[in-house]
Amino acid sequence: MRLILAASFLFLLSSAAEAQLISLQQMIDGAIARCVADRPGQPDAPRFCQCWVHRWVGLWDAYDIAVWTKAGIATPHMARMESVAAAECKNP
């Protein structure tokens, strides 16, 4: 859930500053940075966060991608996939 909140925050920040949606790559980069920042002192955080965010986005379906691309809003499916991705990446 934190990942969705971070992505939504980055979207709102970007849309307020630029009046346009952030790109998927910008969302991924921001979510990874936020994930690492949430794990201070954990040397495996960068590896885990890279895996987690990329796996999470890889679990999105076509509807998730369409909603995110058009509105920058996370779907319930996206929220459910966060824990699946974390489990697959072995959360430190």
C-alpha positions as CSV (number, residue, x, y, z in Angstrom):
1,M,0.0,0.0,0.0
2,R,2.9,2.4,0.7
3,L,4.0,1.9,-2.9
4,I,0.7,3.0,-4.2
5,L,0.6,6.0,-1.9
6,A,4.1,7.0,-3.0
7,A,3.2,6.6,-6.7
8,S,0.0,8.6,-6.2
9,F,1.8,11.3,-4.3
10,L,4.4,11.5,-7.1
11,F,1.6,11.8,-9.6
12,L,-0.1,14.6,-7.7
13,L,3.1,16.4,-7.2
14,S,4.0,16.1,-10.9
15,S,0.5,17.1,-12.1
16,A,0.4,20.1,-9.8
17,A,3.8,21.2,-11.0
18,E,3.5,20.4,-14.7
19,A,-0.2,19.9,-15.3
20,Q,0.5,16.5,-16.9
21,L,0.8,12.9,-16.0
22,I,4.2,11.5,-15.0
23,S,5.6,8.8,-17.2
24,L,5.6,5.2,-16.0
25,Q,9.4,5.3,-15.8
26,Q,9.2,8.4,-13.6
27,M,6.8,6.6,-11.3
28,I,9.0,3.6,-11.2
29,D,12.1,5.7,-10.4
30,G,10.2,7.6,-7.7
31,A,8.8,4.5,-6.1
32,I,12.2,2.8,-6.0
33,A,13.7,5.9,-4.3
34,R,10.9,6.1,-1.8
35,C,11.2,2.4,-1.0
36,V,15.0,2.7,-0.4
37,A,14.4,5.8,1.8
38,D,11.9,3.8,3.9
39,R,14.6,1.2,4.6
40,P,17.5,3.2,6.1
41,G,20.5,1.1,7.2
42,Q,19.3,-2.0,5.3
43,P,22.2,-2.8,2.9
44,D,19.9,-5.0,0.7
45,A,17.3,-2.3,0.3
46,P,18.3,-1.2,-3.2
47,R,18.2,-4.7,-4.6
48,F,14.9,-5.4,-2.9
49,C,13.3,-2.2,-4.0
50,Q,14.4,-2.6,-7.6
51,C,13.0,-6.1,-7.6
52,W,9.8,-5.1,-5.8
53,V,8.8,-2.1,-7.9
54,H,9.7,-3.8,-11.2
55,R,7.9,-7.0,-10.3
56,W,4.9,-5.0,-9.0
57,V,4.6,-3.1,-12.3
58,G,5.1,-6.4,-14.2
59,L,2.0,-7.8,-12.4
60,W,-0.3,-5.1,-13.7
61,D,-2.9,-6.1,-16.2
62,A,-4.0,-4.1,-19.2
63,Y,-6.7,-2.3,-17.2
64,D,-4.2,-1.2,-14.6
65,I,-1.9,0.2,-17.2
66,A,-4.8,2.0,-19.0
67,V,-6.1,3.6,-15.7
68,W,-2.6,4.6,-14.6
69,T,-1.7,6.0,-18.0
70,K,-4.9,8.0,-18.4
71,A,-5.6,9.1,-14.8
72,G,-2.6,8.3,-12.6
73,I,-4.9,6.4,-10.3
74,A,-4.1,3.0,-8.7
75,T,-6.6,0.2,-9.1
76,P,-7.5,-2.3,-6.4
77,H,-5.7,-5.0,-8.4
78,M,-2.5,-2.8,-8.2
79,A,-2.8,-2.6,-4.5
80,R,-3.2,-6.4,-4.1
81,M,-0.2,-7.0,-6.3
82,E,2.1,-5.0,-4.0
83,S,2.3,-7.8,-1.4
84,V,2.7,-10.5,-4.1
85,A,5.7,-8.6,-5.6
86,A,7.2,-8.1,-2.1
87,A,6.9,-11.8,-1.3
88,E,8.5,-12.8,-4.6
89,C,11.4,-10.4,-3.9
90,K,11.9,-11.6,-0.3
91,N,11.3,-8.4,1.7
92,P,14.3,-7.8,4.0
